[in-house]
């Protein structure tokens, strides 16, 4: 019986020797023809396998230091082979494969909080609203000293997170150091199922204009989008800001489901094919059911894979006005092949194409994988020229080019310092002496800004008074984001940050362009379908 293999789009945010995220993985079943073909290819394997075994034996017998076969295989041969293919093919060892599945399903068992490393310490950055960690009183800024009596010193965040995870209903003892507390605080937390939200709650940014941000494409993203828009009252939506900035991708099926929600029934969403895989087309099955309100889609250079599937489909069908930066350009399709001992290969098996036929994958043949991820020039393939439904010209080969460019200014010297640690450090100190209760809609007043000014001056941050004055609006917005995490929760922090986002404001102003685009496309299509006299 053929194994079921799921497809997902993903983009590594940090390039590791074996990154956990890789590409587009779709459902795949082996047919009889494939089995025969694979069998023919297997005939050539013994000589290659024998060569590898001989090399491994020579290394084991003659290397200066003892060799671990697992290390040679998991850290060397298999990752090296996959890295030689393309930037998105990966080998997953047991731990990485488990994390991949965890990311796909969107939940795990643990205490429910984000942690990071600051100055060599493991620090709580955000307990999830309603999580076991939140309920017992763990708060942002708490420095984790030990977990179940195991000291966290010299442990990385992944190792600490592993200590916090465990079977549902089991207890974990967490000892923390808190600013303003005379001694360590001890919390006993009962682990539970922790769900990761891939769709933030929708809200109104202006009368009739809704905003929703999709963080990634997990198994429940399609249904989560449906439910959050229904809860908001989608029938009253006159325009939508769909935020896909920073979205690295996720599951193919849910990327299709999101596009399905906004496109007319029967619309082509995406297709993919490769050397050994037949073309497969994905169309809108349910369709938008008459929901034809204008949409402005926000994207940036880290919007990738499934996020590019959605934005590309809406652009090709003239259904959404794309605002922001050119997207990452990730158009390779991976299939996950489960292997022995809970390992897996994510192998590029095809390319995906937008409805107009664009291949949005960037060329990586003349640069290192590091440069591919980190030093990107915005390019496009002049040979890959296509047309949208209304006849607008679009290009492939370099991500999704926005209809309207919006690029946030680069951070200056002071902003960079505050962003890295300044806001967090100040807020930790601030709430040690102030109440952690703020009114809804609160923004930092002049007294709070002055406290921040004096704090960074006392702690030797490098800035001038004109710089501080120039950055005042930016400082107020980012400080509010940090303080809302502490006074409310991360969800409320994300909401206030979006409500004060200049790019969201620009999206609202661009809504008439999205409406005109949809109207024009509708008229052009109607003219094409009209019988000729």
C-alpha positions, 0 to 999 in steps of 0.5 A: 500500500502506498504511503500517503505524503502531504505537501507543504510550502515553506521557506527557511527563515534561518538557513541551517545545515538541515533546515526544518522548512523547505518547500511545497509538499503535496499529496502523492500516491505511487501508481503502478507505472511509478513503481515500475520506473522506480524499480528500474532505477533501483537496479543502478543503486548497488554500485553507488551504495557499495561505494558509500559503504566502502568509504564509510568503512575506510573512515571508521577504520582510519580516522584520527578520532572515533566516528559515529555512524549516525553522525556520518549519515545524519549530519554528513552524507544525507544532508550533503546529498540533499544540499547538492540539489537545490535550496529547498530539498532537505533531510530531516532527522527524527527530531527535525521531522517531529518538529516539521509535523508539529508545524504542520498540525499547528499544535503540541503539548506543553506550557504555551509560551515563546522563549528567546535568549538574551544576554545568555539567559533564556527569557520568556517573551510571550506566554500565549493567551489562555495557555497553562503558562499564562494561567499560573502567572508566568509573564514576559521578562521572566528569566527561566532559571531551571526546568524540573530542577535542570538548570537552563544555563548553557542551554539553547532555546530549543533545548529549553523548549524540549524540557517544557514540552511533555505529555498532556496532564503532566506537571513541569516545575519552572523556576524564574527570576523576575525583575523586582522580585526579591527571590526566585519564583517557582511555578508548577504548570500542568501541560496541555495541548497548545494550539498555534494560531496561523490566522489572527483575529480579524478586526475593523481598521476603518468602518467597513474595512476589515483586516486579517493577518495570516501568519503561516499555512497550517492544517487549520488555516482555511477553516480558521480564516472562514471562522474569523471572518464569520465572527467579524461579520463578513457580510458587512465587509466593504473591503479587506486588507489581507496581510501576508507579510513575513508569511513563509508558507505552509500546506498546499491544501490550505493555501488553495483553501484561502484563495478559494475563499476569495475567487469565483468558483472554478477559478484556477488557483495553481498548478504544478508539474515536474519531470516525474510528476504529471501536471495537477491543477487546483481550482476553487471548489466552493468559490467566493459565493458572491463575496466580491469586496475589494482586497488589498494584499500586503506582501514583502520579501519574506512572503513565500511559497503558499503566500505567493500562491495566494497573492499570485492567484489573486493578482492573476485574476485581478481579484486583489491589489498587491501592495508592498515588496516583491515576494521571495520567489519560491516556486519549487515543489517538495514531496516528503518521503518518510524513511526508516527510524522516523527520518524523512527526505523532502525532495524537490519533485516539481515546479508550481505555476500561477494561474497565468502560467508564471513560474515565480521561482528565482534563479539560484544556479549562479549563487550560493544558497546563503546568498539565495536566502540573504542577498537577493536582488529583485530580478524577473525573467523577461522571457516569462511574460504573462497576462492577467484576466484583464490583460495586465502584464505580469512576469515570472522568475522573481517572485510576485511583483506588487502592483504598488510598491511600499517599502518601510524605511530602514532602521536608523542607529537608534531604532536598531538598538531599541528594536534589538533589546531596548524596548524589551529591557525597558519594559521589564524594568518599567513594569517592575515599578508600575502597574501592568494594567493599561486601558484598551487603546492606550498609547505611550504618553509623554511621561512614558516616552521620557522614562524610556529616554532617561533609561536608554541614556542611563544605560549608554545607548548611542543616540543624539537628541535630534535622533530621538526627536526624529524617531518619536512616532516610530518609538511610540508605536514599537514601545506600545507593541512591547508594552501590550504584550506585558499588560495584555497579551501577544494578540492585543499587541499584534492588534495595536501594532497593525492598527498603527501600521503606516502600510495598513493605512496605505492599504486602506487608501489603496482600496479604491484601486482594488475596487477599480481593478476588479470592476475593470476585469469584470468588464473585460471578461464580459466583453470577451464572452459576449457573442460577436455580431 
